[in-house]
Amino acid sequence: MSFRTAEPALKDVLDDIAKGNTQLPDFQRGWVWDDNHIKSLIASLSLSYPIGAVMFLEAGGVPFKPRLFAGVNLQPAPKPKTLVLDGQQRLTSMYLSLRSGQAVPTRTEKGADIRRFYFLDMAKCLDPEADREEAVISVPESLQVTTDFGRKVELDVSTPALQYEKRLCPVALIFDPMGYMNWKMGFAQHHAQNPEAAMFLMRFDQEIWLRFQQFKVPAIELTQDTPREAVCQVFEKVNTGGVTLTVFELMTATFAADVGAFNLREDWDARQERLTAKHDVLKAVDGTSFLTAVTLLVSYRRHLEKKTPVSCKRSDVLRLTLPEFKGLQAQLEAGFKRAAELLAEEKIFDTRSLPYATQLIPLAAIYAQLGSKALPDGIKQKLLRWFWSGVMGELYGGANETRFAMDMQDVVAWIDGGAEPRTVRDANFAPARLLSLQSRLAAAYKGLAALLMKHGGCDFISGTPIDVNTYFIKATDIHHVFPRTWCEKQKLPREQWNSVINKAPLTAETNRFISGDAPSVYLARIQKVKQVAPKSLDGFLDTHLIPVTHLRGDDFEGFLRLRAIALLDLIEQATGKAVPGRDSEETVKAFGGALVA
C-alpha cells in the first residue's frame, strides 16, 4: 500500500465533486451534519482556519460500488477517479452550502429536518471584534425568517435588493464566478450614492472572498493497489466521528460492484426476516455475524481440501468472494435455524436469555457442515456439552474468531470420533463464582437460569413448567427467592442475597404476589389465597432445586449452601465434567463449609 499527499484548492475539490470525478464508496453512511455544524464550518473557512485533512482512495483498485455526493445529480453517473474515505461530512457540507446552488437539507440540534441557505453578514465578517460564527446566517428556503407562526417577518433576503440593503452575501455564490460578479455589480449599483460601499465591497473581496478562493485542503490519497482489508482499517482509524465501518457495509459495497451487482443489504434483510420469524433468539445475529459464519465454513472446507489454516477474522471475511457466499448461504441459514431450535430445547428463547450471541456463529457453521449427521441424540448431546462448556466456562466473552476456528475443527472431529474439543477441556467453573453472578451481564448467570428452566422450573403458583409460550406470555424473568426487601431488613450480605443462588425464573405475576415478605409468609399466602396444596408447592419448589425445608424456615444461610451445591451439580450435568474446588479453602471461606452433599 502506498499513498500521495497534496493540497488541492477547495474550489477544485468541490468542482470534482460536482463533475462526479470524486464520489463516495457505497459503504459510507449518509450525510448527517446539522445546521450549527455547517455554520461553524463556513466560519472556519472564512478565517482560513484548518478544517482537517481528507483522505481519498484512487479508484480502479478494490471494486467498491460508488455513489455521488448528496446534491449531485448526474445521469448517467460517470466513473469516479477518487473515492472519499475520510471527510465525507465536511466535503458534503461545503459542497451543498458553497457550490450546489440548492437549499441545504439539514436538521436542527433537536433533529428536525429543515432546508437552509447561508449568508455572510459582510459587516460582521470585517469586524475583528465580532464573533465570526455569528456572521454566518442560516435562513429557510423561503429566504424569510419569521416568528409568530409565520405571521411576523424578522428577516427578508428573498430578493437581491434586500440582500444588498442588509449587506448579506449569499454563500452559494462564492464559487460561482459569474453569479458572484453579477451580485457585486448589483451591490455597487444599489449603493451607487454611497462612496463608502465601494471600499466596503473591496475589503470584503480581499479579506473574505479571497480566503475561500485560496483555501487549500490537506489531502492524502491511497493508491489503487491498497487491499480491501487495509481500506477498512484505515477508514476506522481516520474516522473520528465515532462511525464504525462494519465488515457488512464494506462487503455490501464490494458485492454491489461485482458482476451482477448483488445487493447484500436486500439479501440480508429478507434473510433476517426469515430467521427471526419463528426464532426470537436469532435477532442476535446481524449481517456481519452471518458473513463470519459463511467465512468460517468456507475456510474449514478449504482446510479439509488443502490443509490451510482455518480462520474467520475480519481480514478473512473481507476476502470472501460472491460465489463462495452464494454457494454456502442457504446451508448457513439452515444452520442458524437448527441452532435456534437446539437453544429452544435448552429454554433459551430470546436474545435477553442468550448467554453468548457470538457462540451462535460456530454452532451454525457446525450444523451446516454436519447436515443430517447432527440429528441423532448422541451427536446432540456432544453439541450440548460443547455449548454449555463455553457458557459456564465463560469462554466466549472476548475476541472470539480464534475460538470459532478452533471449535469448528475440534467439534466436528469429536463427532467423528476424535478427542474432546479444547473448549470442553478448558472449561472451568469456580464454586465461589456463584456469588459474583449478580446480573444478566454475566453469561453464566443467564446460563444457570436456562438450566433451571430446563430442569423443570415450575411456576410457584400455577405449577406450569416454562416453555416458549409461558415464557413470553407470562413475562418470565429471573427473580429473588428470598425477597430483596426481606434480605435488606435482615441485613444479609448483598453478595449473597443478590447472587444467582437466590434467584429463580418466575412469572411477573408470581413475583408480584411474593412481594417483599419472608418465604414462610409468602408460601403460606400462596397455599391459602391461591389454594395450592403444601405438597404440591414443595414439588414446584423442588423443580428449582430449592431446599424446601430451609426456605419454609426462613433459613437463608442453610438455603444458600444447599442450593449452591445443587447448582454446581446442575453445571456438572450440563458440561459433563466435575466442578473442582468444592472443598477448597476459598469455597469454605465463601460459604462457611464445603459444597459437597
C-alpha atoms as one frame of an Amber mdcrd trajectory, in Angstrom:
protein
   0.000   0.000   0.000   1.325   3.460  -0.912  -0.096   6.965  -0.748   0.376
  10.501  -2.009  -0.098  13.817  -0.231  -1.380  17.025  -1.782  -3.075  20.353
  -1.010  -5.656  20.926  -3.731  -7.627  24.157  -3.762 -11.037  23.868  -2.136
 -12.568  25.153  -5.388 -11.029  22.257  -7.335 -12.162  19.698  -4.769 -15.753
  20.964  -4.959 -15.604  21.088  -8.767 -14.531  17.428  -8.842 -17.471  16.524
  -6.618 -19.848  18.406  -8.929 -18.436  16.631 -12.016 -18.606  13.195 -10.391
 -14.830  12.756 -10.501 -14.876  12.431  -6.718 -17.527  10.149  -5.255 -18.223
   8.145  -2.117 -17.789   4.400  -1.663 -21.213   2.967  -1.027 -20.250   1.810
   2.473 -20.107   5.429   3.647 -23.060   6.426   5.819 -25.494   9.140   4.851
 -24.730  12.801   5.395 -25.885  13.889   8.866 -24.432  17.289   9.814 -26.787
  19.772  11.445 -27.264  23.482  10.773 -24.898  24.663  13.518 -22.075  22.423
  12.296 -22.420  23.856   8.800 -22.362  27.457  10.040 -19.273  26.728  12.115
 -17.533  25.163   9.113 -18.291  28.161   6.882 -16.976  30.479   9.598 -13.722
  28.494   9.778 -13.250  28.710   6.014 -13.801  32.478   6.072 -10.984  32.783
   8.605  -8.662  30.358   6.770  -8.732  28.132   9.822  -7.719  24.494   9.207
 -10.635  22.100   8.880  -8.646  18.860   8.976  -7.276  16.626   6.268  -9.357
  14.482   3.950  -8.464  11.039   2.669  -9.078   9.766  -0.832  -8.749   6.323
  -2.386  -7.670   6.168  -6.002 -10.414   4.390  -7.948  -9.726   1.329 -10.065
  -8.335  -0.964  -7.383 -10.720  -2.503  -4.862 -14.110  -2.754  -6.614 -16.366
  -0.709  -4.354 -19.696   0.445  -5.651 -19.518   4.266  -5.812 -22.252   6.820
  -5.270 -22.495  10.530  -5.962 -22.402  13.072  -3.154 -25.680  14.374  -1.780
 -26.859  17.186  -4.037 -25.043  15.937  -7.151 -27.375  14.772  -9.911 -25.631
  13.326 -12.955 -27.319  10.865 -15.304 -25.630   8.596 -16.003 -23.115   8.918
 -13.200 -19.537   8.877 -14.521 -16.881   6.509 -13.236 -15.101   8.224 -10.332
 -11.395   8.936 -10.275 -11.238   9.065  -6.486 -13.358   7.860  -3.571 -13.582
   9.665  -0.228 -12.578   7.620   2.816 -12.436  10.432   5.355 -14.033  13.871
   5.180 -17.457  12.994   3.816 -19.354  15.168   6.297 -17.143  18.225   5.765
 -16.976  17.874   1.985 -20.723  17.312   1.653 -21.463  20.306   3.876 -19.145
  22.527   1.836 -20.437  21.281  -1.496 -24.096  21.754  -0.587 -23.698  25.181
   1.010 -20.975  26.702  -1.212 -21.276  25.047  -4.595 -24.570  23.275  -5.269
 -26.798  26.364  -5.553 -29.537  24.402  -3.794 -31.148  24.755  -0.399 -29.202
  22.552   2.009 -31.254  19.680   3.504 -30.048  19.602   7.098 -31.531  19.427
  10.595 -31.846  21.380  13.818 -29.994  20.490  17.019 -33.116  18.581  18.065
 -33.147  16.566  14.851 -35.977  18.275  12.960 -35.479  18.266   9.181 -35.007
  21.717   7.649 -33.744  23.245   4.392 -31.403  26.216   4.577 -29.496  28.799
   2.558 -26.491  30.518   4.129 -25.410  34.157   4.058 -22.389  36.064   5.308
 -23.034  39.236   7.276 -20.392  41.252   5.450 -20.047  43.916   8.157 -19.539
  41.352  10.929 -17.024  39.478   8.775 -14.959  42.656   8.525 -15.281  43.490
  12.218 -12.303  41.984  14.082 -14.228  42.153  17.363 -17.254  40.234  16.077
 -17.773  36.511  16.610 -17.320  35.037  13.144 -19.851  32.263  13.708 -22.471
  34.958  14.363 -21.600  36.389  10.947 -22.861  33.213   9.249 -26.631  33.406
   8.936 -28.892  30.469   8.157 -32.267  31.236   6.562 -35.137  28.995   5.435
 -35.653  28.022   1.792 -38.198  30.859   1.512 -35.348  33.291   2.328 -37.502
  34.752   5.090 -37.017  34.294   8.835 -40.395  34.514  10.569 -41.841  34.318
  14.071 -45.369  34.082  15.498 -46.137  31.052  13.340 -45.086  32.792  10.162
 -47.086  35.970  10.711 -44.138  38.227  11.529 -41.139  38.541   9.178 -37.931
  39.132  11.147 -35.516  38.931   8.214 -36.228  39.044   4.497 -33.468  38.352
   1.949 -35.740  36.989  -0.756 -34.528  39.496  -3.388 -31.033  40.714  -4.312
 -32.077  44.260  -3.395 -32.901  43.169   0.148 -29.565  41.346   0.350 -27.730
  44.487  -0.835 -29.591  46.634   1.667 -28.705  44.363   4.613 -25.223  43.630
   3.218 -25.741  39.887   3.373 -23.772  37.944   0.763 -25.126  34.537  -0.381
 -22.580  31.835   0.428 -23.806  29.850  -2.580 -22.250  32.452  -4.927 -18.706
  32.284  -3.530 -17.600  29.624  -6.030 -19.899  30.820  -8.830 -17.702  33.392
 -10.687 -20.442  34.759 -12.941 -23.093  34.734 -10.235 -20.826  36.486  -7.749
 -19.749  39.089 -10.340 -23.381  39.902 -11.145 -24.218  40.109  -7.439 -21.307
  42.519  -6.843 -22.419  44.705  -9.753 -25.915  44.823  -8.309 -24.489  45.676
  -4.880 -22.440  48.549  -6.365 -25.440  49.924  -8.261 -27.659  49.675  -5.180
 -25.126  51.673  -3.152 -24.070  53.995  -6.000 -24.813  57.102  -3.901 -22.633
  55.837  -1.042 -18.860  56.076  -1.721 -18.125  54.027   1.423 -19.904  50.998
  -0.045 -17.374  50.563  -2.848 -14.488  50.455  -0.375 -16.527  48.132   1.856
 -17.088  45.709  -1.044 -13.407  45.797  -1.985 -12.404  44.949   1.581 -14.875
  42.048   1.643 -13.413  40.759  -1.630  -9.846  40.880  -0.388 -10.333  39.813
   3.227 -13.144  37.265   2.945 -13.993  36.124  -0.598 -10.328  35.667  -1.495
  -9.780  33.418   1.539 -12.282  30.936   0.110 -10.598  31.013  -3.323  -7.161
  30.416  -1.831  -8.213  27.818   0.722  -6.214  24.587   0.435  -7.456  21.203
   1.606  -4.761  18.885   3.010  -5.327  15.523   1.336  -3.926  12.007   1.486
  -4.665   9.730  -1.453  -4.249   5.977  -1.109  -3.206   4.387  -4.373  -5.312
   1.817  -6.167  -3.121  -1.078  -5.012  -4.480  -0.681  -1.445  -6.115  -4.006
  -0.409  -9.680  -4.143   0.813  -8.835  -5.002   4.423  -6.394  -2.086   4.577
  -9.127   0.266   3.374 -11.349  -0.964   6.191  -8.668  -0.454   8.833  -7.651
   2.956   7.514 -11.270   4.108   7.376 -11.842   3.220  11.024  -8.623   4.826
  12.229  -9.183   8.133  10.435 -12.897   8.467  11.164 -13.014  10.483  14.364
 -16.776  10.929  14.391 -17.446   7.637  16.108 -18.804   5.999  12.935 -17.524
   2.438  12.813 -17.378   0.768   9.439 -18.673  -2.775   9.717 -17.493  -5.666
   7.611 -21.064  -5.992   6.391 -21.107  -2.455   4.974 -17.784  -2.967   3.261
 -18.868  -6.283   1.756 -22.169  -4.744   0.675 -20.229  -2.197  -1.373 -17.904
  -4.913  -2.708 -20.634  -7.350  -3.766 -22.595  -4.482  -5.346 -19.611  -3.740
  -7.592 -19.260  -7.404  -8.568 -20.611  -8.888 -11.772 -24.376  -8.968 -11.440
 -24.464  -6.193  -8.812 -25.554  -8.394  -5.884 -27.439  -6.430  -3.218 -26.204
  -7.862   0.069 -28.346  -5.477   2.136 -31.594  -6.594   0.488 -30.500 -10.223
   0.701 -29.762  -9.892   4.420 -32.963  -8.004   5.217 -35.021 -10.806   3.656
 -32.899 -13.495   5.310 -33.111 -11.832   8.719 -36.892 -11.749   8.421 -36.921
 -15.475   7.672 -34.525 -16.267  10.514 -36.453 -14.334  13.156 -39.967 -15.278
  12.016 -40.013 -18.249  14.409 -36.844 -17.696  16.421 -36.567 -14.549  18.540
 -33.124 -15.641  19.676 -31.791 -15.105  16.137 -32.353 -11.364  16.466 -28.869
 -11.512  17.973 -27.450 -12.403  14.552 -26.526  -9.423  12.390 -25.205  -9.273
   8.847 -21.574  -9.342   9.933 -22.204 -12.427  12.091 -23.746 -14.216   9.127
 -20.808 -13.314   6.870 -18.418 -14.518   9.574 -20.223 -17.863   9.763 -20.066
 -18.258   5.974 -16.357 -17.406   6.019 -15.756 -19.910   8.828 -17.358 -22.708
   6.817 -15.556 -21.686   3.609 -12.243 -21.679   5.470 -12.940 -25.021   7.140
 -13.765 -26.729   3.847 -10.679 -25.213   2.255  -8.717 -26.616   5.191 -10.106
 -30.099   4.546  -9.093 -29.867   0.915  -5.783 -28.002   1.051  -4.719 -28.222
   4.724  -4.746 -24.414   5.013  -5.380 -22.829   8.448  -8.989 -22.274   9.485
  -9.655 -18.592  10.103 -12.601 -16.196  10.055 -11.009 -12.984  11.209 -12.039
  -9.639   9.790  -9.439  -9.840   7.034 -10.711 -13.308   6.067 -14.305 -12.102
   5.814 -13.147  -9.235   3.601 -11.627 -11.782   1.214 -14.881 -13.729   0.912
 -15.963 -13.912  -2.730 -19.507 -13.597  -4.000 -19.508 -17.151  -5.466 -18.349
 -18.514  -2.091 -21.108 -16.608  -0.321 -23.794 -17.743  -2.749 -22.587 -21.329
  -2.545 -22.993 -21.634   1.227 -25.531 -19.004   2.318 -28.507 -21.394   2.240
 -26.663 -24.009   4.328 -25.709 -21.391   6.909 -29.266 -20.073   7.102 -30.440
 -23.607   7.845 -27.589 -23.938  10.350 -28.707 -20.875  12.294 -32.291 -22.145
  12.380 -31.153 -25.514  13.727 -29.009 -23.749  16.309 -32.075 -21.783  17.449
 -34.106 -24.992  17.708 -31.421 -26.553  19.892 -31.355 -23.494  22.160 -35.153
 -23.538  22.447 -34.894 -27.093  23.806 -32.482 -25.658  26.370 -35.071 -22.972
  27.291 -33.154 -20.157  25.620 -35.861 -18.353  23.685 -34.692 -14.799  23.039
 -31.647 -12.544  22.934 -32.188 -11.495  26.545 -31.699 -15.056  27.757 -28.912
 -15.901  25.286 -25.583 -16.240  27.136 -23.313 -15.530  24.156 -24.593 -14.288
  20.791 -21.138 -14.989  19.369 -21.418 -18.711  20.104 -24.205 -18.942  17.535
 -21.622 -18.412  14.768 -19.623 -21.646  15.216 -22.762 -23.563  16.228 -24.498
 -22.615  12.960 -21.377 -23.412  10.924 -21.029 -26.796  12.650 -24.674 -27.601
  11.900 -24.185 -26.538   8.273 -21.163 -28.832   7.970 -22.795 -31.816   9.680
 -26.128 -31.633   7.874 -28.313 -34.650   8.673 -25.409 -36.185  10.575 -26.320
 -33.923  13.517 -29.759 -35.496  14.010 -29.005 -38.466  16.354 -29.320 -37.802
  20.076 -25.731 -38.834  20.761 -24.464 -36.105  18.436 -26.826 -33.574  20.008
 -25.518 -34.401  23.471 -21.965 -33.689  22.330 -23.050 -30.366  20.850 -24.757
 -29.512  24.134 -21.690 -30.425  26.178 -19.609 -28.130  23.976 -22.217 -25.340
  24.182 -22.573 -25.437  27.964 -18.807 -25.723  28.430 -18.437 -22.469  26.514
 -21.167 -20.802  28.587 -20.292 -21.983  32.085 -16.569 -21.736  31.385 -17.266
 -18.184  30.160 -15.018 -18.762  27.159 -16.826 -16.638  24.576 -16.532 -13.249
  26.240 -13.646 -11.671  24.311 -12.269 -11.660  20.780 -13.599 -14.990  19.600
 -12.502 -15.548  15.988  -9.650 -17.826  17.070 -12.010 -19.900  19.218 -14.547
 -20.065  16.361 -11.900 -21.668  14.149 -10.687 -23.964  16.921 -14.190 -25.159
  17.817 -15.165 -25.652  14.182 -12.341 -28.148  13.774 -12.496 -29.701  17.238
 -16.250 -30.290  17.474 -16.597 -31.831  14.012 -13.573 -34.048  14.680 -15.031
 -35.043  18.085 -18.293 -36.054  16.463 -16.259 -38.131  14.010 -14.658 -39.983
  16.920 -11.798 -37.646  17.788 -10.692 -36.131  21.084 -12.753 -33.789  23.250
 -12.734 -30.185  21.977 -10.363 -27.806  23.699 -13.355 -25.695  24.777 -14.729
 -28.695  26.694 -11.313 -29.415  28.203 -10.608 -25.751  29.030 -13.967 -25.056
  30.667 -13.683 -24.497  34.396 -16.184 -23.156  36.912 -15.028 -21.998  40.349
 -17.685 -22.553  43.077 -17.165 -19.046  44.506 -18.149 -17.656  41.102 -21.765
 -18.371  42.067 -21.657 -15.439  44.485 -20.378 -12.962  41.895 -23.037 -13.887
  39.331 -25.338 -10.971  40.144 -26.972  -9.946  36.851 -27.616 -10.750  33.207
 -24.333  -9.094  32.300 -22.696 -12.459  33.004 -23.212 -15.277  30.505 -23.045
 -17.922  33.242 -25.877 -16.133  35.096 -28.150 -16.434  32.056 -26.902 -19.967
  31.516 -27.921 -21.080  35.003 -31.365 -19.519  34.579 -31.852 -21.535  31.386
 -30.593 -24.727  33.032 -33.076 -24.230  35.877 -35.920 -23.813  33.404 -34.769
 -26.928  31.564 -34.631 -28.836  34.859 -38.358 -28.275  35.301 -38.705 -24.807
  36.714 -42.426 -24.879  37.529 -44.175 -21.675  38.498 -44.698 -21.387  42.270
 -48.435 -20.742  41.888 -49.663 -22.442  38.707 -47.155 -25.276  38.711 -46.804
 -24.807  34.961 -43.359 -25.576  33.545 -41.833 -22.783  31.497 -41.996 -23.281
  27.738 -41.778 -20.857  24.843 -45.410 -19.789  25.268 -45.427 -19.207  29.025
 -42.002 -17.546  28.805 -43.307 -14.740  26.603 -46.985 -14.583  27.596 -46.316
 -14.642  31.346 -43.265 -12.349  31.179 -40.880 -14.790  32.807 -37.762 -13.290
  34.367 -35.143 -14.087  36.998 -36.336 -13.047  40.481 -35.225 -13.354  44.112
 -36.383 -16.392  46.096 -35.701 -14.696  49.437 -37.122 -11.249  48.527 -34.752
  -8.307  48.405 -36.774  -6.241  50.889 -36.716  -9.035  53.472 -32.982  -9.655
  52.945 -32.159  -5.979  53.421 -34.223  -5.847  56.621 -32.272  -8.850  57.905
 -29.039  -7.054  56.930 -27.855 -10.051  54.936 -24.783  -9.580  52.692 -25.815
  -8.294  49.271 -23.193 -10.523  47.654 -25.201 -13.495  48.895 -28.844 -12.491
  48.528 -28.401 -10.844  45.113 -26.418 -13.734  43.660 -27.772 -16.313  41.234
 -28.023 -18.742  44.164 -31.008 -16.735  45.449 -32.639 -16.377  42.016 -35.211
 -18.394  40.110 -37.110 -17.936  36.836 -40.620 -16.783  37.801 -43.527 -15.116
  36.053 -44.118 -11.428  36.690 -47.478 -12.231  38.315 -45.930 -14.677  40.785
 -43.129 -12.281  41.646 -45.667  -9.551  42.466 -47.628 -11.963  44.655 -44.489
 -12.920  46.585 -43.949  -9.238  47.336 -41.221  -8.478  49.889 -42.287 -10.908
  52.575 -40.350 -13.683  54.266 -40.574 -17.010  52.397 -42.592 -18.567  55.230
 -45.145 -15.769  54.841 -45.482 -15.765  51.059 -45.549 -19.566  50.841 -48.393
 -19.661  53.367 -50.188 -16.965  51.354 -49.811 -18.971  48.141 -51.306 -22.021
  49.875 -54.220 -20.058  51.332 -55.099 -17.485  48.665 -54.139 -19.492  45.566
 -55.299 -22.799  47.081 -52.062 -24.656  46.361 -51.576 -27.793  48.467 -48.376
 -27.753  50.586 -47.133 -30.978  48.998 -47.717 -29.595  45.500 -45.959 -26.361
  46.380 -42.998 -28.302  47.748 -42.849 -30.129  44.436 -42.861 -26.845  42.495
 -40.022 -25.527  44.649 -38.053 -28.707  44.153 -38.066 -28.207  40.368 -35.985
 -25.081  41.008 -33.511 -27.060  43.149 -34.688 -25.074  46.175 -34.091 -26.721
  49.593 -37.702 -26.641  50.734 -37.206 -27.073  54.484 -34.739 -24.211  54.707
 -36.938 -21.939  52.596 -40.030 -22.627  54.695 -37.998 -21.983  57.835 -36.578
 -18.693  56.518 -33.113 -20.221  56.955 -31.154 -18.200  54.414 -27.717 -19.492
  55.410 -28.739 -23.134  55.092 -30.618 -22.385  51.865 -27.594 -20.655  50.358
 -25.208 -23.547  50.884 -27.565 -26.338  49.808 -28.739 -24.517  46.695 -25.161
 -23.719  45.751 -24.432 -27.451  45.899 -27.457 -28.171  43.704 -26.447 -25.532
  41.141 -22.933 -26.953  40.928 -24.472 -30.394  40.331 -26.536 -28.861  37.529
 -23.422 -27.349  35.956 -21.675 -30.711  36.127 -24.588 -32.397  34.361 -24.551
 -29.801  31.578 -20.794 -29.755  30.990 -20.180 -33.439  31.645 -17.270 -32.783
  33.990 -16.751 -32.283  37.709 -16.565 -28.809  39.215 -13.215 -28.618  41.019
 -12.651 -26.814  44.314 -15.901 -27.688  46.085 -13.963 -28.134  49.323 -11.189
 -25.635  48.653 -10.145 -23.031  51.197 -11.720 -20.298  49.044 -15.034 -22.165
  48.868 -15.150 -22.911  52.599 -14.405 -19.265  53.374 -17.116 -18.021  50.989
 -19.870 -20.443  52.034 -18.939 -21.440  55.569 -18.326 -25.029  54.528 -17.526
 -27.321  51.614 -20.069 -27.521  48.799 -20.464 -31.272  48.811 -23.655 -33.151
  49.527
